[in-house]
Amino acid sequence: MDMQLISRLRDDADLRYLYQGAPTGKKGRPRKYAGKIDVSNIDTKSFDLVSEDQDALIHSAIVYSKSLKRNILLARVNYKSGRDKQTIKLYFSTDLTLNPTDLIDYYRSRFQIEFLYRDAKQHTGLCHSQSRSKNKLYFHFNMALTALNVAKVEDWLSIPKERRGAFSMTDIKTLNHNRLLLGRFFDVFGVDPNKLKNQQLFKELIYYGTMAA
């Protein structure tokens, strides 16, 4: 399909160095690999240093993956944490020309996109359409994803950037349900929610049931 894959390997993935030496001139198949890669102790001559800072050390190389049966671009990231503790993660792409830094950024973006689809499936009915029309399906998918993005924008724009926490679509649904229900009560009983003495009680009831409450 002429598509490239970006993902993360198991920590114990079976990888091989590519043989870069000159042909030996002996009979038989030319040597292709130069030994198995120990990800906790790599050969720095075979890996390129991409970047190093106080948080992570990144090396990259084109290696052979036994499970994928092909050469891949590998980005080995050694994350540094407190008390000299280190964590190694292996990111890869089938596009051998990709910049290793872009590879890691794309993977992190993909991880964030997964939250968008998860919330759309759980809260805005992404998978609930039974239409067979391509245009109707496109409209349904766009509306489900747009509703989620609008809810996220409405939630975050009302909060200063330094105080923004994790987004919860469950809280947004609970908040709007409470607002609708209270609005009905106010209409039926003739209560003015804008009076000063009612505003604090109104806010408490609006946020009832949310995680922030």
MIVO-790416 format. One line per field, with one value per residue (C-alpha): residue in three letters; x, y, z. Coordinates in Angstrom, 2 decimals, decimal comma, padded with zeros to 5 digits. Layout:
% MIVO-790416
type	c(ALA:...);
X	c(X:...);
Y	c(Y:...);
Z	c(Z:...);
***
This chain:
% MIVO-790416
type	c(MET:ASP:MET:GLN:LEU:ILE:SER:ARG:LEU:ARG:ASP:ASP:ALA:ASP:LEU:ARG:TYR:LEU:TYR:GLN:GLY:ALA:PRO:THR:GLY:LYS:LYS:GLY:ARG:PRO:ARG:LYS:TYR:ALA:GLY:LYS:ILE:ASP:VAL:SER:ASN:ILE:ASP:THR:LYS:SER:PHE:ASP:LEU:VAL:SER:GLU:ASP:GLN:ASP:ALA:LEU:ILE:HIS:SER:ALA:ILE:VAL:TYR:SER:LYS:SER:LEU:LYS:ARG:ASN:ILE:LEU:LEU:ALA:ARG:VAL:ASN:TYR:LYS:SER:GLY:ARG:ASP:LYS:GLN:THR:ILE:LYS:LEU:TYR:PHE:SER:THR:ASP:LEU:THR:LEU:ASN:PRO:THR:ASP:LEU:ILE:ASP:TYR:TYR:ARG:SER:ARG:PHE:GLN:ILE:GLU:PHE:LEU:TYR:ARG:ASP:ALA:LYS:GLN:HIS:THR:GLY:LEU:CYS:HIS:SER:GLN:SER:ARG:SER:LYS:ASN:LYS:LEU:TYR:PHE:HIS:PHE:ASN:MET:ALA:LEU:THR:ALA:LEU:ASN:VAL:ALA:LYS:VAL:GLU:ASP:TRP:LEU:SER:ILE:PRO:LYS:GLU:ARG:ARG:GLY:ALA:PHE:SER:MET:THR:ASP:ILE:LYS:THR:LEU:ASN:HIS:ASN:ARG:LEU:LEU:LEU:GLY:ARG:PHE:PHE:ASP:VAL:PHE:GLY:VAL:ASP:PRO:ASN:LYS:LEU:LYS:ASN:GLN:GLN:LEU:PHE:LYS:GLU:LEU:ILE:TYR:TYR:GLY:THR:MET:ALA:ALA);
X	c(000,00:003,08:002,51:005,12:004,70:005,74:005,48:007,36:009,12:009,15:011,97:013,44:013,06:015,39:017,48:020,68:023,47:023,91:027,32:029,21:032,55:034,07:033,29:035,53:035,91:035,00:032,45:028,87:026,32:027,73:027,53:024,51:024,50:027,13:025,62:022,62:021,95:022,01:019,77:021,12:024,71:024,79:027,81:028,15:030,18:027,13:024,65:024,50:024,07:020,94:020,60:021,41:019,94:019,07:015,94:016,95:019,77:018,80:020,73:019,58:020,64:019,29:019,05:017,43:014,30:013,84:010,09:009,39:011,87:013,15:015,49:014,04:015,06:015,52:015,49:016,79:015,80:017,38:015,10:016,80:014,94:015,85:018,24:020,25:017,33:017,15:014,46:015,15:012,45:012,74:010,85:011,02:009,82:009,85:010,80:014,60:014,98:012,94:014,65:014,88:013,66:010,60:010,03:009,73:007,54:005,20:004,87:004,02:001,43:-000,08:-000,35:-002,33:-004,61:-005,57:-007,19:-009,31:-010,71:-011,18:-013,27:-015,22:-016,13:-017,16:-018,94:-019,89:-021,11:-018,30:-019,22:-023,01:-023,93:-025,67:-025,62:-024,03:-023,68:-020,11:-021,15:-023,39:-020,64:-018,13:-020,60:-021,22:-017,49:-016,74:-019,57:-018,50:-014,88:-015,81:-018,13:-015,26:-012,84:-015,36:-015,88:-012,14:-011,70:-014,59:-013,15:-009,53:-010,12:-011,98:-008,90:-005,49:-002,85:-000,74:-003,75:-005,04:-005,17:-006,07:-009,12:-012,11:-015,01:-016,94:-016,78:-017,93:-020,97:-021,81:-021,42:-023,77:-026,29:-026,37:-026,68:-029,63:-031,36:-030,93:-032,16:-035,36:-035,79:-035,29:-037,88:-040,49:-040,04:-039,39:-035,98:-033,52:-030,03:-028,38:-029,12:-025,99:-027,15:-027,89:-024,68:-022,50:-025,14:-025,64:-021,93:-021,84:-024,76:-023,34:-020,10:-021,82:-020,56:-017,46:-013,96:-013,03:-015,88);
Y	c(000,00:002,25:003,32:003,71:002,49:004,28:002,38:001,14:-002,20:-004,51:-003,80:-007,24:-007,00:-009,20:-006,75:-007,18:-004,83:-004,49:-005,64:-002,64:-004,30:-005,13:-008,47:-011,29:-012,83:-016,28:-018,58:-018,50:-015,87:-012,42:-011,54:-009,33:-008,94:-008,18:-009,65:-009,17:-005,80:-005,52:-002,48:-001,85:-001,73:-000,63:-000,25:003,53:003,11:001,66:004,16:007,90:010,29:012,32:014,44:014,48:016,56:016,20:014,18:011,75:010,38:009,48:007,23:006,04:003,49:001,40:-002,17:-005,47:-006,59:-010,35:-010,15:-007,69:-009,41:-006,10:-003,20:-000,42:002,98:002,55:005,39:004,22:006,64:006,39:008,32:009,62:009,95:010,61:008,49:007,44:005,33:004,89:003,56:002,50:002,65:001,57:003,52:002,59:003,43:001,54:004,82:004,63:008,28:009,76:012,07:010,25:013,34:013,53:009,82:010,32:013,43:011,59:008,68:010,99:012,76:009,40:008,56:011,77:011,05:007,74:009,64:011,58:008,41:006,72:009,60:009,87:006,17:006,39:009,75:011,19:008,09:007,72:004,07:004,35:005,19:002,45:004,31:002,75:006,00:007,27:010,93:010,25:008,29:011,09:013,60:011,42:010,89:014,59:015,60:013,11:014,27:017,96:017,74:016,35:019,05:021,82:020,45:020,39:023,96:025,23:023,55:024,64:028,22:028,95:027,96:029,71:027,65:027,08:025,67:023,29:019,66:016,47:016,73:014,57:014,19:012,44:015,63:017,71:015,49:015,52:019,31:019,89:017,37:019,17:022,54:021,33:019,71:022,77:025,02:022,98:023,25:027,02:027,40:025,26:026,73:030,30:030,55:033,19:031,56:034,95:036,30:036,74:034,40:031,62:031,78:029,76:027,05:027,01:026,39:023,59:021,82:022,31:020,54:017,80:014,39:015,61:014,52:018,12:018,44);
Z	c(000,00:-000,06:003,56:006,30:009,88:013,08:016,36:019,43:019,83:022,82:025,22:024,43:020,63:018,57:016,50:014,50:013,48:009,72:008,47:007,08:006,35:003,02:001,30:002,49:-000,95:000,38:-001,18:-000,01:000,80:001,68:005,34:006,13:009,92:012,53:015,67:017,96:019,56:023,33:023,80:027,29:025,99:022,36:020,10:019,84:016,64:014,90:016,38:015,71:018,64:017,88:021,02:024,71:027,51:031,18:030,38:027,62:025,49:021,91:019,52:016,10:013,51:010,66:011,95:011,03:012,88:013,06:013,80:010,95:008,61:007,26:007,95:010,12:011,42:015,17:017,69:021,07:023,84:027,26:029,61:032,73:036,00:039,61:041,67:038,58:037,31:033,53:031,19:027,61:024,93:021,29:018,63:014,96:011,48:008,21:006,52:006,60:005,51:008,38:010,87:014,26:016,11:013,86:014,42:018,18:017,79:015,40:017,81:020,71:018,56:017,65:021,34:021,96:018,99:020,60:023,48:020,98:019,39:022,77:024,12:020,85:021,04:024,68:024,79:021,38:019,53:017,00:016,31:016,63:013,04:011,04:007,73:004,63:002,73:002,52:002,81:005,82:007,53:006,92:008,37:011,43:012,11:011,70:014,04:016,72:016,65:016,35:019,37:021,42:020,26:020,97:024,49:025,06:023,80:025,93:029,01:028,59:027,40:030,65:032,70:032,76:030,97:034,07:035,95:033,25:034,32:032,49:030,26:031,24:028,83:031,60:033,67:030,70:030,17:033,88:034,01:031,05:032,38:035,73:034,01:031,91:034,88:037,11:034,34:034,24:038,01:037,91:035,16:036,93:040,41:039,30:041,00:039,77:039,62:039,00:042,46:044,52:047,31:044,79:042,72:045,10:045,51:041,74:041,17:043,74:042,09:038,59:039,52:041,55:040,44:038,59:039,60:040,39:042,85);
***
